[in-house]
């Protein structure tokens, strides 16, 4: 359940990064959105791993 929510959040963050890039905002803003999206996808993946 939470992994699906985190994947949706990653999609929104990527969309925000693309939007800020198109608006010619500073590069670090877009990069930080992409990094947050990547961390969200990593967290979603880690939640799918079986707990020992």
C-alpha positions, 0 to 999 in steps of 0.5 A: 500500500505505502509503496504505491503511495510513494510511487505516486509521490515520485511521479508528482515530484518528477512532474514538478522537476520538469515543470520547473525546468520548463519555467527556467528556474535555477537548475538546483531546484529541478535536480532536488526534485529529481533526487527526492523522486529517486529517494521516494522510488528507493523507499518504495522498493525497500518496502517491497522487500521481505522482512526477515 
